[in-house]
């Protein structure tokens, strides 16, 4: 996820303090991994340096000055370019799980057991995502569906690999 582009997009709604940006980010995207304040402010500093945001207002306070940030025209253009650029599809050709299966076969260990343990972990993750999806709003349901569909694809791979373990073991050992 591009934190900088997400913060820029949130600023398109209007000028905000870093604290408010963090709260808005966490409410929409940070369910599983909320932003740290330091990450917000370091990202804002970088965006400011590159001319994508500007300080809209400085408020004196008991502690450090509070700065309110606004997106610039260059920042809006940057968000538009980012949205128009497709994400590179993940090919998953370097998978830790695949490596574990091959290593288990190479060393004479139980590769089917490796796959069974992973299947159980995937099913548990799917159950948790389904619970979260039913309790959340539409945006939460959509991100949970995204994750569930990827887990379903992984489960299909687990089943296919389990069915081919004997042949894979022969190829690896020869």
Order of alpha helices (4+ residues) and beta strands (2+ residues): alpha-beta-alpha-alpha-beta-beta-alpha-alpha-alpha-alpha-alpha
